[in-house]
């Protein structure tokens, strides 16, 4: 997966944790992932709704 360097750095700065042994805040990382998945589902629902309207 190729992620542009600026986006990589932005994500890295959001989840970085100096207190963690692995270097990231796992809770924050999971919250971000779950939030983004929720946004994807909302957009998918919206697209499906629009498709259904076009088919009617």
N, C-alpha and C positions, 0 to 999 in steps of 0.2 A: 504494500500500500504506500503510495507516494503522497505525503502530506507536505504542503508548502511550509517552508521553514518558519515563516511568521506565525502561521496557525499552530504549528508544533510548539513553538515557544510560548504562545498564549495559553494553550492547554496545559503545558508543563507548569507554567507559573500558577495556574488555578489549582492544581492537585498536589503540588510540591509540599513536602513536610520534612523539616529538619529533625523533628522528634521521632519520625518513623524509621524503623530499621531498613525498610525497603525504599524509603525516600519519597513516598506518596501518602496522602491522607486517604485511606481506603474508604472511609465513610463518605467523605466529600466526593470522591470519584464515583461511587455508586449512586449518590444523589444526582450528580450531573448526568450520568448514564440514564437513570430512570426518568429524569425530567425530559431529556432529549427524546427518549422513546415515547413518552406521553405526547410530546409535540408532533412526532412523526405519525402517531396514531390519529391525532386530531386532523392533521392534514390529509391523511389517507381517507378518513371518514368524510371529510369535505369533498374530496375528489370523487369518491364513490357516490355521494349524494348528487353531485353535478352530473355525473354520467347517467344515473338513474333518471334525472329530470330530462336529459336529452333523449333518452330512449322512450319516454312517455309521449 
